[in-house]
Amino acid sequence: MALDKKIAFLGGGNMTEALIKGLIASGMAGPDRILVADVSTDRLTHLKKTYGVLPQKTNVDAVRDAGIVILSVKPQVIDKVLAEISPVVDNTKLVISIAAGVPVAKIENALKKGSRAVRVMPNTPALVLAGAAALAAGTGATADDLALSQSIFNSVGRSVVVEEKLMDAVTGLSGSGPAYVFMIIDALSDAGVKAGLPRPLALELAAQTVYGSAKMVLETNEHPAKLRDMVTSPGGTTIEGLHALEKGKLRATLMNAVEAATARSRELGK
């Protein structure tokens, strides 16, 4: 689905670059319909040179001509940015925020009455077009707004719609989750080295194993436990490894990690 409106990114960081890459690769938007504002001129030069997008001098310049505005800024500066753009944002524009922990009501309250806003929690694998994002609609957002927002984030992976009260849990699971998986890959790689494999080979095998296993879950729609049983022969090597994981309380540790990150997200959002 090609966008019929210009899209403005306020903030030109890694997530903005991932979305630009996805939008162009999917054919949703050409570079001439993507506006970017950022405090770093070096960053704007990079994005223009790499993707051909249109750098803007100010946030207001970017927003004025856009039908879709993506707030890709740090939570610490969101108040300043909203105050800056509010005079040029009316209910004809869709505002999408990926500012972590910022409630959609805060965005709506800073803009004109009837503003259309959607809050999104993406994650870093969007940088390789394999992200996971959750979206929550504000009171003024329509079903079409949600569908459009999803299509944007589907260009860099997968997206789901949730109630905003679940955003902290999303943050604890998929927002912080890549870090947990990177640690698991690192540990598997170390184990391979301990067992005698060269480091580059151990790391490649560990990463591909995690990637392939995740792909099997997504593409077969089978429960992970069923897929696990497919690998586990009676009296074999895998059941020995699984027993060691159970003794090490891997499942409980991962559940505790998600729970702790969710709690921290709630604290930061207050």
HELIX and SHEET records of a PDB file:
HELIX    1   1 ASN A   14  SER A   26  1                                  13    
HELIX    2   2 PRO A   31  ARG A   33  5                                   3    
HELIX    3   3 THR A   41  TYR A   51  1                                  11    
HELIX    4   4 ASN A   59  ARG A   64  1                                   6    
HELIX    5   5 PRO A   75  VAL A   77  5                                   3    
HELIX    6   6 ILE A   78  ILE A   85  1                                   8    
HELIX    7   7 SER A   86  VAL A   88  5                                   3    
HELIX    8   8 VAL A  104  ALA A  110  1                                   7    
HELIX    9   9 THR A  124  VAL A  128  5                                   5    
HELIX   10  10 ALA A  143  ASN A  154  1                                  12    
HELIX   11  11 GLU A  164  LEU A  166  5                                   3    
HELIX   12  12 MET A  167  VAL A  170  1                                   4    
HELIX   13  13 THR A  171  GLY A  175  3                                   5    
HELIX   14  14 GLY A  177  LYS A  194  1                                  18    
HELIX   15  15 ARG A  199  THR A  220  1                                  22    
HELIX   16  16 PRO A  224  VAL A  231  1                                   8    
HELIX   17  17 THR A  237  LYS A  247  1                                  11    
HELIX   18  18 LEU A  250  GLY A  269  1                                  20    
SHEET    1   A 8 LEU A  54  GLN A  56  0                                        
SHEET    2   A 8 ILE A  34  ALA A  37  1                                        
SHEET    3   A 8 ILE A   7  LEU A  10  1                                        
SHEET    4   A 8 ILE A  68  LEU A  71  1                                        
SHEET    5   A 8 LEU A  94  SER A  97  1                                        
SHEET    6   A 8 ARG A 116  MET A 121  1                                        
SHEET    7   A 8 GLY A 131  ALA A 137 -1                                        
SHEET    8   A 8 GLY A 157  VAL A 161  1                                        
END                                                                             
